[in-house]
Structures are given as structure tokens and as C-alpha cells.
Amino acid sequence: EVQLVESGGGLVHPGGSLRLSCAASGFAFSNYDMHWVRQVPGKGLEGVAAISSDGGTTQLAQSVKGRFTVSRDNTKNTLYLQMNDLKPEDTAVYFCVHMDKRGQGTQVTVSS
């Protein structure tokens, strides 16, 4: 059974940083590209970042380029999202995604 468990969210001030983690199990993690998406209540899912199976290729949404970094550790079956210079508009629930599966999400709130 595929399991994705996100962690690392919280409340931060504008300009602050957070590192999200996603622990994956139930599939061959190192064989798959992975994604981060986010959702604001009442709105649709927004793609934030993607990373190739070997970590060699990454893509970031224009809204987070220069502030967020996506990475992975295939020895630990873990996906990461380093978020710097956070803005109030980054407030959302963040999910990691494998194929059509996503975890329970972790809340990120950016507020002064």
C-alpha cells in the first residue's frame, strides 16, 4: 500500500523558512518522479515542485522560483521541500504526490 506522510509545516512569519518532508513507503520510491502540490481552502490544487526519480532534474512553479528548493534522498525514501522567504500567499496545505496518490498534507501558515 502506498503511504505518503508529510511533516514539517507550521506557523512562520513572512520571510521565514520551513523544510517539509514526505516519507514514502509501499512503492519503489527511487524509480518515480515526485511532486509537491498545495491547496488553499476553496481553491484547486496548485503544482509547486517536481523532481525526477534520480533527483537530477527539478521544476518549480514560477511563484516559488528562487525561494523554494525540492530535493530527495532515495536512501531514505524521503522527499523534501525547502521553503525560504515565505510569503502570506504561500499559506496552504502542502501535499506530496506519487502518481494519483497524496498524503494527508501539512499546513503551512505564513502570517505576522
ABEGO torsion letter per residue (X at the ends): XBBBBBBGBEBBBBGBBBBBBBBBBGBBAAABBBBBBBBBBGBBBBBABBBBAAGABBBBBAAABGABBBBBBAAAGBBBBBBBGBBAAABBBBBBBBEABBBAEBBBBBBX
